[in-house]
């Protein structure tokens, strides 16, 4: 029996379309991977910028904390105040610096997420 030419043509066309569909699925998968790569790259940039901003905010706070410690150490070494007074001054200064430090971290984290 001879095959109907229309059926053969349709079967050939179906084969071509299936091949095209496979190619399109592969291209879609690649495009999705590239999209995720772009998102990851963007997150890396945001994290880097956030760490730079955080560093800029924290450096002066750390310097202030270090200076308060040096002042307390100098007072204790010079015996210009009692040890309790020096440690009370140092404790208050450190508590404020740590609060500033925490606020800077929270603010920097919030700005990265925005």
Biopython code that builds the backbone (N, CA, C, O; Angstrom):
import numpy as np
from Bio.PDB.StructureBuilder import StructureBuilder

atoms = [
    (1, "UNK", "N", (0.819, -1.172, 0.000)),
    (1, "UNK", "CA", (0.000, 0.000, 0.000)),
    (1, "UNK", "C", (0.866, 1.239, 0.000)),
    (1, "UNK", "O", (1.902, 1.284, 0.664)),
    (2, "UNK", "N", (0.455, 2.210, -0.720)),
    (2, "UNK", "CA", (1.220, 3.448, -0.742)),
    (2, "UNK", "C", (0.649, 4.408, 0.287)),
    (2, "UNK", "O", (-0.554, 4.467, 0.538)),
    (3, "UNK", "N", (1.539, 5.126, 0.844)),
    (3, "UNK", "CA", (1.167, 6.062, 1.884)),
    (3, "UNK", "C", (0.597, 7.324, 1.258)),
    (3, "UNK", "O", (1.036, 7.766, 0.196)),
    (4, "UNK", "N", (-0.380, 7.888, 1.930)),
    (4, "UNK", "CA", (-0.991, 9.140, 1.460)),
    (4, "UNK", "C", (0.051, 10.249, 1.596)),
    (4, "UNK", "O", (0.637, 10.413, 2.666)),
    (5, "UNK", "N", (0.291, 11.018, 0.520)),
    (5, "UNK", "CA", (1.306, 12.079, 0.582)),
    (5, "UNK", "C", (0.977, 13.148, 1.621)),
    (5, "UNK", "O", (1.879, 13.744, 2.210)),
    (6, "UNK", "N", (-0.296, 13.388, 1.842)),
    (6, "UNK", "CA", (-0.661, 14.396, 2.842)),
    (6, "UNK", "C", (-0.269, 13.936, 4.252)),
    (6, "UNK", "O", (0.211, 14.728, 5.063)),
    (7, "UNK", "N", (-0.479, 12.666, 4.525)),
    (7, "UNK", "CA", (-0.134, 12.123, 5.836)),
    (7, "UNK", "C", (1.378, 12.178, 6.024)),
    (7, "UNK", "O", (1.860, 12.554, 7.092)),
    (8, "UNK", "N", (2.112, 11.810, 5.004)),
    (8, "UNK", "CA", (3.574, 11.840, 5.072)),
    (8, "UNK", "C", (4.063, 13.260, 5.305)),
    (8, "UNK", "O", (4.980, 13.487, 6.095)),
    (9, "UNK", "N", (3.454, 14.212, 4.620)),
    (9, "UNK", "CA", (3.833, 15.617, 4.780)),
    (9, "UNK", "C", (3.538, 16.083, 6.203)),
    (9, "UNK", "O", (4.356, 16.768, 6.816)),
    (10, "UNK", "N", (2.371, 15.711, 6.729)),
    (10, "UNK", "CA", (2.004, 16.091, 8.091)),
    (10, "UNK", "C", (2.933, 15.451, 9.120)),
    (10, "UNK", "O", (3.328, 16.097, 10.090)),
    (11, "UNK", "N", (3.277, 14.191, 8.908)),
    (11, "UNK", "CA", (4.182, 13.521, 9.833)),
    (11, "UNK", "C", (5.560, 14.171, 9.817)),
    (11, "UNK", "O", (6.201, 14.319, 10.858)),
    (12, "UNK", "N", (6.007, 14.554, 8.632)),
    (12, "UNK", "CA", (7.301, 15.229, 8.525)),
    (12, "UNK", "C", (7.253, 16.574, 9.242)),
    (12, "UNK", "O", (8.188, 16.956, 9.946)),
    (13, "UNK", "N", (6.156, 17.275, 9.049)),
    (13, "UNK", "CA", (5.990, 18.598, 9.689)),
    (13, "UNK", "C", (5.928, 18.446, 11.220)),
    (13, "UNK", "O", (6.497, 19.263, 11.944)),
    (14, "UNK", "N", (5.255, 17.428, 11.702)),
    (14, "UNK", "CA", (5.184, 17.167, 13.143)),
    (14, "UNK", "C", (6.590, 16.893, 13.684)),
    (14, "UNK", "O", (6.959, 17.377, 14.754)),
    (15, "UNK", "N", (7.354, 16.125, 12.942)),
    (15, "UNK", "CA", (8.738, 15.844, 13.352)),
    (15, "UNK", "C", (9.560, 17.120, 13.445)),
    (15, "UNK", "O", (10.324, 17.308, 14.392)),
    (16, "UNK", "N", (9.401, 18.002, 12.450)),
    (16, "UNK", "CA", (10.119, 19.282, 12.462)),
    (16, "UNK", "C", (9.697, 20.134, 13.655)),
    (16, "UNK", "O", (10.537, 20.728, 14.332)),
    (17, "UNK", "N", (8.392, 20.191, 13.908)),
    (17, "UNK", "CA", (7.874, 20.990, 15.017)),
    (17, "UNK", "C", (8.338, 20.442, 16.372)),
    (17, "UNK", "O", (8.646, 21.209, 17.285)),
    (18, "UNK", "N", (8.385, 19.123, 16.494)),
    (18, "UNK", "CA", (8.889, 18.524, 17.732)),
    (18, "UNK", "C", (10.362, 18.874, 17.943)),
    (18, "UNK", "O", (10.785, 19.143, 19.067)),
    (19, "UNK", "N", (11.129, 18.869, 16.873)),
    (19, "UNK", "CA", (12.545, 19.238, 16.964)),
    (19, "UNK", "C", (12.681, 20.712, 17.371)),
    (19, "UNK", "O", (13.515, 21.062, 18.206)),
    (20, "UNK", "N", (11.850, 21.564, 16.768)),
    (20, "UNK", "CA", (11.872, 22.986, 17.111)),
    (20, "UNK", "C", (11.464, 23.200, 18.575)),
    (20, "UNK", "O", (12.050, 24.025, 19.276)),
    (21, "UNK", "N", (10.461, 22.451, 19.024)),
    (21, "UNK", "CA", (10.012, 22.547, 20.399)),
    (21, "UNK", "C", (11.140, 22.165, 21.359)),
    (21, "UNK", "O", (11.349, 22.824, 22.377)),
    (22, "UNK", "N", (11.857, 21.106, 21.028)),
    (22, "UNK", "CA", (13.000, 20.699, 21.857)),
    (22, "UNK", "C", (14.060, 21.791, 21.911)),
    (22, "UNK", "O", (14.616, 22.069, 22.973)),
    (23, "UNK", "N", (14.338, 22.407, 20.774)),
    (23, "UNK", "CA", (15.321, 23.495, 20.711)),
    (23, "UNK", "C", (14.848, 24.687, 21.531)),
    (23, "UNK", "O", (15.628, 25.298, 22.262)),
    (24, "UNK", "N", (13.566, 25.013, 21.406)),
    (24, "UNK", "CA", (13.017, 26.147, 22.148)),
    (24, "UNK", "C", (13.055, 25.890, 23.662)),
    (24, "UNK", "O", (13.330, 26.804, 24.439)),
    (25, "UNK", "N", (12.786, 24.675, 24.068)),
    (25, "UNK", "CA", (12.860, 24.343, 25.498)),
    (25, "UNK", "C", (14.288, 24.504, 26.010)),
    (25, "UNK", "O", (14.513, 25.020, 27.105)),
    (26, "UNK", "N", (15.231, 24.064, 25.219)),
    (26, "UNK", "CA", (16.638, 24.197, 25.603)),
    (26, "UNK", "C", (17.026, 25.670, 25.708)),
    (26, "UNK", "O", (17.705, 26.073, 26.653)),
    (27, "UNK", "N", (16.593, 26.470, 24.736)),
    (27, "UNK", "CA", (16.899, 27.904, 24.764)),
    (27, "UNK", "C", (16.236, 28.582, 25.960)),
    (27, "UNK", "O", (16.831, 29.460, 26.585)),
    (28, "UNK", "N", (14.999, 28.178, 26.283)),
    (28, "UNK", "CA", (14.307, 28.729, 27.437)),
    (28, "UNK", "C", (15.053, 28.388, 28.722)),
    (28, "UNK", "O", (15.190, 29.236, 29.603)),
    (29, "UNK", "N", (15.528, 27.170, 28.833)),
    (29, "UNK", "CA", (16.293, 26.762, 30.016)),
    (29, "UNK", "C", (17.565, 27.592, 30.145)),
    (29, "UNK", "O", (17.916, 28.027, 31.241)),
    (30, "UNK", "N", (18.247, 27.810, 29.042)),
    (30, "UNK", "CA", (19.465, 28.624, 29.060)),
    (30, "UNK", "C", (19.147, 30.058, 29.463)),
    (30, "UNK", "O", (19.877, 30.671, 30.241)),
    (31, "UNK", "N", (18.044, 30.588, 28.924)),
    (31, "UNK", "CA", (17.647, 31.968, 29.259)),
    (31, "UNK", "C", (17.327, 32.088, 30.744)),
    (31, "UNK", "O", (17.684, 33.083, 31.376)),
    (32, "UNK", "N", (16.663, 31.091, 31.301)),
    (32, "UNK", "CA", (16.354, 31.115, 32.732)),
    (32, "UNK", "C", (17.629, 31.072, 33.567)),
    (32, "UNK", "O", (17.748, 31.779, 34.567)),
    (33, "UNK", "N", (18.582, 30.237, 33.148)),
    (33, "UNK", "CA", (19.861, 30.178, 33.861)),
    (33, "UNK", "C", (20.584, 31.523, 33.799)),
    (33, "UNK", "O", (21.149, 31.979, 34.794)),
    (34, "UNK", "N", (20.562, 32.147, 32.635)),
    (34, "UNK", "CA", (21.208, 33.455, 32.491)),
    (34, "UNK", "C", (20.507, 34.500, 33.358)),
    (34, "UNK", "O", (21.160, 35.372, 33.930)),
    (35, "UNK", "N", (19.178, 34.411, 33.454)),
    (35, "UNK", "CA", (18.428, 35.338, 34.285)),
    (35, "UNK", "C", (18.832, 35.172, 35.756)),
    (35, "UNK", "O", (19.022, 36.159, 36.465)),
    (36, "UNK", "N", (18.961, 33.926, 36.205)),
    (36, "UNK", "CA", (19.377, 33.691, 37.586)),
    (36, "UNK", "C", (20.808, 34.153, 37.820)),
    (36, "UNK", "O", (21.138, 34.676, 38.885)),
    (37, "UNK", "N", (21.651, 33.957, 36.817)),
    (37, "UNK", "CA", (23.027, 34.435, 36.948)),
    (37, "UNK", "C", (23.040, 35.949, 37.132)),
    (37, "UNK", "O", (23.789, 36.472, 37.957)),
    (38, "UNK", "N", (22.209, 36.652, 36.362)),
    (38, "UNK", "CA", (22.098, 38.103, 36.493)),
    (38, "UNK", "C", (21.605, 38.510, 37.866)),
    (38, "UNK", "O", (22.098, 39.480, 38.443)),
    (39, "UNK", "N", (20.646, 37.786, 38.390)),
    (39, "UNK", "CA", (20.133, 38.093, 39.728)),
    (39, "UNK", "C", (21.211, 37.892, 40.791)),
    (39, "UNK", "O", (21.359, 38.703, 41.705)),
    (40, "UNK", "N", (21.952, 36.806, 40.656)),
    (40, "UNK", "CA", (23.032, 36.532, 41.611)),
    (40, "UNK", "C", (24.105, 37.610, 41.522)),
    (40, "UNK", "O", (24.598, 38.084, 42.546)),
    (41, "UNK", "N", (24.466, 37.999, 40.302)),
    (41, "UNK", "CA", (25.448, 39.071, 40.122)),
    (41, "UNK", "C", (24.968, 40.359, 40.778)),
    (41, "UNK", "O", (25.744, 41.064, 41.422)),
    (42, "UNK", "N", (23.681, 40.660, 40.609)),
    (42, "UNK", "CA", (23.103, 41.859, 41.209)),
    (42, "UNK", "C", (23.177, 41.794, 42.731)),
    (42, "UNK", "O", (23.502, 42.788, 43.380)),
    (43, "UNK", "N", (22.880, 40.635, 43.300)),
    (43, "UNK", "CA", (22.973, 40.477, 44.748)),
    (43, "UNK", "C", (24.406, 40.661, 45.247)),
    (43, "UNK", "O", (24.634, 41.250, 46.304)),
    (44, "UNK", "N", (25.355, 40.157, 44.483)),
    (44, "UNK", "CA", (26.763, 40.321, 44.875)),
    (44, "UNK", "C", (27.146, 41.796, 44.887)),
    (44, "UNK", "O", (27.835, 42.255, 45.798)),
    (45, "UNK", "N", (26.699, 42.533, 43.881)),
    (45, "UNK", "CA", (26.989, 43.965, 43.827)),
    (45, "UNK", "C", (26.338, 44.673, 45.016)),
    (45, "UNK", "O", (26.972, 45.499, 45.672)),
    (46, "UNK", "N", (25.068, 44.348, 45.292)),
    (46, "UNK", "CA", (24.380, 44.966, 46.419)),
    (46, "UNK", "C", (25.068, 44.645, 47.738)),
    (46, "UNK", "O", (25.199, 45.512, 48.601)),
    (47, "UNK", "N", (25.506, 43.408, 47.893)),
    (47, "UNK", "CA", (26.203, 43.015, 49.116)),
    (47, "UNK", "C", (27.518, 43.779, 49.260)),
    (47, "UNK", "O", (27.871, 44.226, 50.351)),
    (48, "UNK", "N", (28.229, 43.921, 48.159)),
    (48, "UNK", "CA", (29.496, 44.651, 48.189)),
    (48, "UNK", "C", (29.256, 46.112, 48.555)),
    (48, "UNK", "O", (29.955, 46.674, 49.398)),
    (49, "UNK", "N", (28.255, 46.723, 47.909)),
    (49, "UNK", "CA", (27.946, 48.122, 48.218)),
    (49, "UNK", "C", (27.480, 48.259, 49.664)),
    (49, "UNK", "O", (27.821, 49.223, 50.349)),
    (50, "UNK", "N", (26.697, 47.283, 50.117)),
    (50, "UNK", "CA", (26.239, 47.313, 51.506)),
    (50, "UNK", "C", (27.388, 47.189, 52.477)),
    (50, "UNK", "O", (27.410, 47.866, 53.505)),
    (51, "UNK", "N", (28.351, 46.327, 52.162)),
    (51, "UNK", "CA", (29.491, 46.170, 53.067)),
    (51, "UNK", "C", (30.348, 47.433, 53.068)),
    (51, "UNK", "O", (30.916, 47.801, 54.096)),
    (52, "UNK", "N", (30.440, 48.097, 51.911)),
    (52, "UNK", "CA", (31.189, 49.355, 51.860)),
    (52, "UNK", "C", (30.485, 50.411, 52.716)),
    (52, "UNK", "O", (31.126, 51.130, 53.482)),
    (53, "UNK", "N", (29.157, 50.495, 52.575)),
    (53, "UNK", "CA", (28.394, 51.467, 53.351)),
    (53, "UNK", "C", (28.491, 51.154, 54.835)),
    (53, "UNK", "O", (28.666, 52.053, 55.659)),
    (54, "UNK", "N", (28.375, 49.878, 55.170)),
    (54, "UNK", "CA", (28.477, 49.469, 56.568)),
    (54, "UNK", "C", (29.850, 49.817, 57.130)),
    (54, "UNK", "O", (29.959, 50.312, 58.252)),
    (55, "UNK", "N", (30.885, 49.560, 56.360)),
    (55, "UNK", "CA", (32.238, 49.885, 56.796)),
    (55, "UNK", "C", (32.383, 51.389, 57.029)),
    (55, "UNK", "O", (32.999, 51.815, 58.006)),
    (56, "UNK", "N", (31.809, 52.190, 56.122)),
    (56, "UNK", "CA", (31.879, 53.648, 56.278)),
    (56, "UNK", "C", (31.154, 54.106, 57.536)),
    (56, "UNK", "O", (31.582, 55.055, 58.194)),
    (57, "UNK", "N", (30.059, 53.434, 57.867)),
    (57, "UNK", "CA", (29.302, 53.814, 59.062)),
    (57, "UNK", "C", (29.964, 53.327, 60.345)),
    (57, "UNK", "O", (29.916, 54.005, 61.371)),
    (58, "UNK", "N", (30.579, 52.152, 60.284)),
    (58, "UNK", "CA", (31.118, 51.555, 61.493)),
    (58, "UNK", "C", (32.505, 52.063, 61.864)),
    (58, "UNK", "O", (32.845, 52.116, 63.046)),
    (59, "UNK", "N", (33.298, 52.430, 60.889)),
    (59, "UNK", "CA", (34.667, 52.874, 61.174)),
    (59, "UNK", "C", (34.711, 54.024, 62.175)),
    (59, "UNK", "O", (35.481, 53.951, 63.132)),
    (60, "UNK", "N", (33.914, 55.091, 61.997)),
    (60, "UNK", "CA", (33.968, 56.166, 62.995)),
    (60, "UNK", "C", (33.478, 55.722, 64.382)),
    (60, "UNK", "O", (33.969, 56.203, 65.403)),
    (61, "UNK", "N", (32.514, 54.809, 64.407)),
    (61, "UNK", "CA", (32.016, 54.323, 65.693)),
    (61, "UNK", "C", (33.098, 53.524, 66.406)),
    (61, "UNK", "O", (33.285, 53.659, 67.615)),
    (62, "UNK", "N", (33.802, 52.701, 65.660)),
    (62, "UNK", "CA", (34.896, 51.914, 66.241)),
    (62, "UNK", "C", (36.005, 52.847, 66.731)),
    (62, "UNK", "O", (36.585, 52.621, 67.793)),
    (63, "UNK", "N", (36.298, 53.891, 65.959)),
    (63, "UNK", "CA", (37.321, 54.845, 66.381)),
    (63, "UNK", "C", (36.910, 55.561, 67.666)),
    (63, "UNK", "O", (37.731, 55.767, 68.560)),
    (64, "UNK", "N", (35.639, 55.937, 67.751)),
    (64, "UNK", "CA", (35.135, 56.584, 68.962)),
    (64, "UNK", "C", (35.253, 55.644, 70.154)),
    (64, "UNK", "O", (35.677, 56.048, 71.237)),
    (65, "UNK", "N", (34.878, 54.399, 69.948)),
    (65, "UNK", "CA", (34.976, 53.403, 71.008)),
    (65, "UNK", "C", (36.427, 53.219, 71.444)),
    (65, "UNK", "O", (36.722, 53.153, 72.637)),
    (66, "UNK", "N", (37.320, 53.138, 70.479)),
    (66, "UNK", "CA", (38.746, 52.987, 70.793)),
    (66, "UNK", "C", (39.251, 54.205, 71.567)),
    (66, "UNK", "O", (40.008, 54.057, 72.526)),
    (67, "UNK", "N", (38.836, 55.409, 71.158)),
    (67, "UNK", "CA", (39.268, 56.626, 71.848)),
    (67, "UNK", "C", (38.735, 56.673, 73.280)),
    (67, "UNK", "O", (39.440, 57.101, 74.194)),
    (68, "UNK", "N", (37.498, 56.237, 73.473)),
    (68, "UNK", "CA", (36.942, 56.197, 74.835)),
    (68, "UNK", "C", (37.728, 55.218, 75.702)),
    (68, "UNK", "O", (37.989, 55.487, 76.875)),
    (69, "UNK", "N", (38.092, 54.107, 75.130)),
    (69, "UNK", "CA", (38.892, 53.130, 75.860)),
    (69, "UNK", "C", (40.253, 53.714, 76.226)),
    (69, "UNK", "O", (40.726, 53.559, 77.352)),
    (70, "UNK", "N", (40.882, 54.394, 75.252)),
    (70, "UNK", "CA", (42.184, 55.006, 75.511)),
    (70, "UNK", "C", (42.085, 56.071, 76.595)),
    (70, "UNK", "O", (42.963, 56.173, 77.451)),
    (71, "UNK", "N", (41.008, 56.872, 76.560)),
    (71, "UNK", "CA", (40.813, 57.884, 77.599)),
    (71, "UNK", "C", (40.685, 57.234, 78.975)),
    (71, "UNK", "O", (41.307, 57.675, 79.941)),
    (72, "UNK", "N", (39.868, 56.178, 79.052)),
    (72, "UNK", "CA", (39.686, 55.491, 80.333)),
    (72, "UNK", "C", (40.997, 54.885, 80.815)),
    (72, "UNK", "O", (41.323, 54.950, 82.000)),
    (73, "UNK", "N", (41.740, 54.299, 79.893)),
    (73, "UNK", "CA", (43.031, 53.701, 80.247)),
    (73, "UNK", "C", (43.986, 54.775, 80.751)),
    (73, "UNK", "O", (44.704, 54.571, 81.730)),
    (74, "UNK", "N", (43.987, 55.930, 80.069)),
    (74, "UNK", "CA", (44.847, 57.029, 80.496)),
    (74, "UNK", "C", (44.476, 57.546, 81.876)),
    (74, "UNK", "O", (45.346, 57.857, 82.690)),
    (75, "UNK", "N", (43.172, 57.636, 82.132)),
    (75, "UNK", "CA", (42.729, 58.094, 83.454)),
    (75, "UNK", "C", (43.122, 57.095, 84.530)),
    (75, "UNK", "O", (43.542, 57.478, 85.621)),
    (76, "UNK", "N", (42.986, 55.826, 84.221)),
    (76, "UNK", "CA", (43.333, 54.800, 85.200)),
    (76, "UNK", "C", (44.838, 54.782, 85.446)),
    (76, "UNK", "O", (45.288, 54.648, 86.584)),
    (77, "UNK", "N", (45.616, 54.919, 84.365)),
    (77, "UNK", "CA", (47.074, 54.931, 84.491)),
    (77, "UNK", "C", (47.533, 56.167, 85.262)),
    (77, "UNK", "O", (48.485, 56.100, 86.039)),
    (78, "UNK", "N", (46.854, 57.292, 85.047)),
    (78, "UNK", "CA", (47.237, 58.538, 85.712)),
    (78, "UNK", "C", (46.662, 58.661, 87.097)),
    (78, "UNK", "O", (46.971, 59.608, 87.819)),
    (79, "UNK", "N", (45.822, 57.709, 87.479)),
    (79, "UNK", "CA", (45.198, 57.712, 88.805)),
    (79, "UNK", "C", (44.480, 59.024, 89.069)),
    (79, "UNK", "O", (44.412, 59.480, 90.210)),
    (80, "UNK", "N", (43.936, 59.643, 87.999)),
    (80, "UNK", "CA", (43.215, 60.898, 88.181)),
    (80, "UNK", "C", (41.791, 60.660, 88.645)),
    (80, "UNK", "O", (41.089, 61.606, 89.004)),
    (81, "UNK", "N", (41.360, 59.422, 88.643)),
    (81, "UNK", "CA", (40.025, 59.085, 89.131)),
    (81, "UNK", "C", (40.089, 57.691, 89.731)),
    (81, "UNK", "O", (41.043, 56.944, 89.514)),
    (82, "UNK", "N", (39.083, 57.367, 90.468)),
    (82, "UNK", "CA", (39.049, 56.021, 91.022)),
    (82, "UNK", "C", (38.744, 55.037, 89.900)),
    (82, "UNK", "O", (38.188, 55.405, 88.866)),
    (83, "UNK", "N", (39.112, 53.802, 90.119)),
    (83, "UNK", "CA", (38.890, 52.771, 89.106)),
    (83, "UNK", "C", (37.406, 52.642, 88.794)),
    (83, "UNK", "O", (37.034, 52.442, 87.638)),
    (84, "UNK", "N", (36.556, 52.754, 89.805)),
    (84, "UNK", "CA", (35.110, 52.645, 89.565)),
    (84, "UNK", "C", (34.604, 53.755, 88.665)),
    (84, "UNK", "O", (33.773, 53.519, 87.788)),
    (85, "UNK", "N", (35.108, 54.982, 88.882)),
    (85, "UNK", "CA", (34.687, 56.104, 88.033)),
    (85, "UNK", "C", (35.125, 55.884, 86.594)),
    (85, "UNK", "O", (34.361, 56.120, 85.658)),
    (86, "UNK", "N", (36.354, 55.434, 86.428)),
    (86, "UNK", "CA", (36.885, 55.202, 85.083)),
    (86, "UNK", "C", (36.082, 54.122, 84.377)),
    (86, "UNK", "O", (35.711, 54.275, 83.213)),
    (87, "UNK", "N", (35.816, 53.040, 85.078)),
    (87, "UNK", "CA", (35.072, 51.953, 84.442)),
    (87, "UNK", "C", (33.624, 52.347, 84.171)),
    (87, "UNK", "O", (33.026, 51.881, 83.202)),
    (88, "UNK", "N", (33.063, 53.192, 85.011)),
    (88, "UNK", "CA", (31.704, 53.674, 84.775)),
    (88, "UNK", "C", (31.662, 54.534, 83.509)),
    (88, "UNK", "O", (30.750, 54.402, 82.693)),
    (89, "UNK", "N", (32.644, 55.406, 83.355)),
    (89, "UNK", "CA", (32.735, 56.240, 82.146)),
    (89, "UNK", "C", (32.935, 55.359, 80.917)),
    (89, "UNK", "O", (32.284, 55.553, 79.890)),
    (90, "UNK", "N", (33.837, 54.395, 81.030)),
    (90, "UNK", "CA", (34.108, 53.488, 79.914)),
    (90, "UNK", "C", (32.863, 52.674, 79.567)),
    (90, "UNK", "O", (32.535, 52.521, 78.390)),
    (91, "UNK", "N", (32.165, 52.146, 80.582)),
    (91, "UNK", "CA", (30.963, 51.336, 80.349)),
    (91, "UNK", "C", (29.899, 52.146, 79.612)),
    (91, "UNK", "O", (29.311, 51.671, 78.641)),
    (92, "UNK", "N", (29.657, 53.373, 80.079)),
    (92, "UNK", "CA", (28.643, 54.220, 79.431)),
    (92, "UNK", "C", (29.034, 54.527, 77.991)),
    (92, "UNK", "O", (28.200, 54.463, 77.088)),
    (93, "UNK", "N", (30.284, 54.856, 77.782)),
    (93, "UNK", "CA", (30.751, 55.142, 76.430)),
    (93, "UNK", "C", (30.663, 53.930, 75.522)),
    (93, "UNK", "O", (30.268, 54.042, 74.361)),
    (94, "UNK", "N", (31.032, 52.769, 76.054)),
    (94, "UNK", "CA", (30.965, 51.535, 75.259)),
    (94, "UNK", "C", (29.526, 51.170, 74.938)),
    (94, "UNK", "O", (29.220, 50.766, 73.817)),
    (95, "UNK", "N", (28.644, 51.310, 75.915)),
    (95, "UNK", "CA", (27.234, 51.006, 75.662)),
    (95, "UNK", "C", (26.681, 51.882, 74.552)),
    (95, "UNK", "O", (25.954, 51.405, 73.681)),
    (96, "UNK", "N", (27.028, 53.173, 74.584)),
    (96, "UNK", "CA", (26.550, 54.079, 73.532)),
    (96, "UNK", "C", (27.163, 53.715, 72.181)),
    (96, "UNK", "O", (26.479, 53.730, 71.158)),
    (97, "UNK", "N", (28.443, 53.393, 72.186)),
    (97, "UNK", "CA", (29.099, 53.021, 70.930)),
    (97, "UNK", "C", (28.529, 51.732, 70.362)),
    (97, "UNK", "O", (28.340, 51.611, 69.151)),
    (98, "UNK", "N", (28.255, 50.768, 71.236)),
    (98, "UNK", "CA", (27.660, 49.526, 70.752)),
    (98, "UNK", "C", (26.247, 49.754, 70.231)),
    (98, "UNK", "O", (25.840, 49.123, 69.256)),
    (99, "UNK", "N", (25.500, 50.644, 70.866)),
    (99, "UNK", "CA", (24.157, 50.974, 70.363)),
    (99, "UNK", "C", (24.269, 51.642, 68.991)),
    (99, "UNK", "O", (23.498, 51.334, 68.082)),
    (100, "UNK", "N", (25.231, 52.557, 68.847)),
    (100, "UNK", "CA", (25.454, 53.199, 67.545)),
    (100, "UNK", "C", (25.869, 52.171, 66.502)),
    (100, "UNK", "O", (25.426, 52.223, 65.354)),
    (101, "UNK", "N", (26.716, 51.244, 66.905)),
    (101, "UNK", "CA", (27.196, 50.183, 66.027)),
    (101, "UNK", "C", (26.016, 49.338, 65.544)),
    (101, "UNK", "O", (25.885, 49.066, 64.350)),
    (102, "UNK", "N", (25.160, 48.926, 66.483)),
    (102, "UNK", "CA", (23.985, 48.118, 66.142)),
    (102, "UNK", "C", (23.070, 48.886, 65.188)),
    (102, "UNK", "O", (22.597, 48.325, 64.200)),
    (103, "UNK", "N", (22.818, 50.163, 65.477)),
    (103, "UNK", "CA", (21.958, 50.974, 64.608)),
    (103, "UNK", "C", (22.541, 51.086, 63.199)),
    (103, "UNK", "O", (21.805, 51.026, 62.214)),
    (104, "UNK", "N", (23.845, 51.248, 63.107)),
    (104, "UNK", "CA", (24.487, 51.349, 61.795)),
    (104, "UNK", "C", (24.340, 50.053, 61.012)),
    (104, "UNK", "O", (24.085, 50.079, 59.808)),
    (105, "UNK", "N", (24.499, 48.923, 61.689)),
    (105, "UNK", "CA", (24.348, 47.627, 61.018)),
    (105, "UNK", "C", (22.911, 47.442, 60.540)),
    (105, "UNK", "O", (22.681, 47.013, 59.409)),
    (106, "UNK", "N", (21.950, 47.764, 61.394)),
    (106, "UNK", "CA", (20.534, 47.626, 61.026)),
    (106, "UNK", "C", (20.194, 48.534, 59.854)),
    (106, "UNK", "O", (19.528, 48.109, 58.910)),
    (107, "UNK", "N", (20.649, 49.780, 59.909)),
    (107, "UNK", "CA", (20.364, 50.724, 58.814)),
    (107, "UNK", "C", (21.014, 50.290, 57.509)),
    (107, "UNK", "O", (20.398, 50.380, 56.447)),
    (108, "UNK", "N", (22.247, 49.825, 57.582)),
    (108, "UNK", "CA", (22.930, 49.383, 56.366)),
    (108, "UNK", "C", (22.249, 48.149, 55.787)),
    (108, "UNK", "O", (22.102, 48.028, 54.571)),
    (109, "UNK", "N", (21.838, 47.242, 56.655)),
    (109, "UNK", "CA", (21.137, 46.039, 56.202)),
    (109, "UNK", "C", (19.810, 46.401, 55.549)),
    (109, "UNK", "O", (19.442, 45.837, 54.518)),
    (110, "UNK", "N", (19.098, 47.342, 56.155)),
    (110, "UNK", "CA", (17.816, 47.777, 55.596)),
    (110, "UNK", "C", (17.993, 48.437, 54.235)),
    (110, "UNK", "O", (17.184, 48.226, 53.331)),
    (111, "UNK", "N", (19.059, 49.245, 54.085)),
    (111, "UNK", "CA", (19.252, 49.922, 52.809)),
    (111, "UNK", "C", (19.666, 48.956, 51.717)),
    (111, "UNK", "O", (19.369, 49.189, 50.545)),
    (112, "UNK", "N", (20.352, 47.865, 52.078)),
    (112, "UNK", "CA", (20.719, 46.852, 51.071)),
    (112, "UNK", "C", (19.489, 46.103, 50.603)),
    (112, "UNK", "O", (19.370, 45.784, 49.420)),
    (113, "UNK", "N", (18.567, 45.818, 51.521)),
    (113, "UNK", "CA", (17.369, 45.079, 51.183)),
    (113, "UNK", "C", (16.380, 45.904, 50.373)),
    (113, "UNK", "O", (15.552, 45.345, 49.654)),
    (114, "UNK", "N", (16.454, 47.214, 50.479)),
    (114, "UNK", "CA", (15.494, 48.083, 49.770)),
    (114, "UNK", "C", (15.754, 48.146, 48.292)),
    (114, "UNK", "O", (15.034, 48.832, 47.567)),
]
sb = StructureBuilder()
sb.init_structure("model")
sb.init_model(0)
sb.init_chain("A")
sb.init_seg("    ")
for serial, (resi, resn, name, xyz) in enumerate(atoms, 1):
    if name == "N":
        sb.init_residue(resn, " ", resi, " ")
    sb.init_atom(name, np.array(xyz, "f"), 0.0, 1.0, " ", f" {name:<3s}", serial, name[0])
structure = sb.get_structure()
